[in-house]
């Protein structure tokens, strides 16, 4: 399970890590934990990213992103505490998600289509404009 501290990383005390965004992240991480539990029961292994030393992908910006971060649009789901990129170097997490859309829906998690996320799995509680549980950016 990803903790709030791991999700925010070095930005835990950043001015952009507002109480509202921390509440968004707490809700996100609860949904993420619920979905992860379903996946683990099916044998999915959530590897640790050597760069973040947890399940958050990337070198720096796989969890929370301050508004000034060069990655993502202003008020993107990462910048509002509503998205996390899961470290998924073999695509096993994305493969399980694609086969278990009903579990995504039950947990309130939308994912970016695996064709757009090689090496990570993008999970968000913010519904895309399409409303689909799996979406293209």
Secondary structure as the mmCIF struct_conf table of DSSP 4:
data_model
#
loop_
_struct_conf.conf_type_id
_struct_conf.id
_struct_conf.beg_label_comp_id
_struct_conf.beg_label_asym_id
_struct_conf.beg_label_seq_id
_struct_conf.end_label_comp_id
_struct_conf.end_label_asym_id
_struct_conf.end_label_seq_id
HELX_RH_AL_P HELX_RH_AL_P1 UNK A 4 UNK A 8
HELX_RH_3T_P HELX_RH_3T_P1 UNK A 9 UNK A 11
TURN_TY1_P TURN_TY1_P1 UNK A 12 UNK A 13
BEND BEND1 UNK A 14 UNK A 14
TURN_TY1_P TURN_TY1_P2 UNK A 15 UNK A 16
BEND BEND2 UNK A 17 UNK A 17
HELX_RH_AL_P HELX_RH_AL_P2 UNK A 19 UNK A 41
TURN_TY1_P TURN_TY1_P3 UNK A 42 UNK A 43
HELX_LH_PP_P HELX_LH_PP_P1 UNK A 47 UNK A 48
STRN STRN1 UNK A 49 UNK A 49
TURN_TY1_P TURN_TY1_P4 UNK A 50 UNK A 53
STRN STRN2 UNK A 54 UNK A 54
BEND BEND3 UNK A 55 UNK A 55
STRN STRN3 UNK A 56 UNK A 56
TURN_TY1_P TURN_TY1_P5 UNK A 58 UNK A 61
BEND BEND4 UNK A 62 UNK A 63
TURN_TY1_P TURN_TY1_P6 UNK A 67 UNK A 68
BEND BEND5 UNK A 70 UNK A 72
TURN_TY1_P TURN_TY1_P7 UNK A 74 UNK A 75
TURN_TY1_P TURN_TY1_P8 UNK A 77 UNK A 81
STRN STRN4 UNK A 83 UNK A 88
TURN_TY1_P TURN_TY1_P9 UNK A 89 UNK A 90
BEND BEND6 UNK A 91 UNK A 91
HELX_RH_AL_P HELX_RH_AL_P3 UNK A 92 UNK A 99
HELX_RH_AL_P HELX_RH_AL_P4 UNK A 101 UNK A 107
TURN_TY1_P TURN_TY1_P10 UNK A 108 UNK A 108
STRN STRN5 UNK A 110 UNK A 112
HELX_RH_3T_P HELX_RH_3T_P2 UNK A 114 UNK A 116
TURN_TY1_P TURN_TY1_P11 UNK A 118 UNK A 118
STRN STRN6 UNK A 119 UNK A 124
BEND BEND7 UNK A 125 UNK A 126
HELX_LH_PP_P HELX_LH_PP_P2 UNK A 127 UNK A 128
TURN_TY1_P TURN_TY1_P12 UNK A 129 UNK A 130
BEND BEND8 UNK A 133 UNK A 133
STRN STRN7 UNK A 134 UNK A 135
#
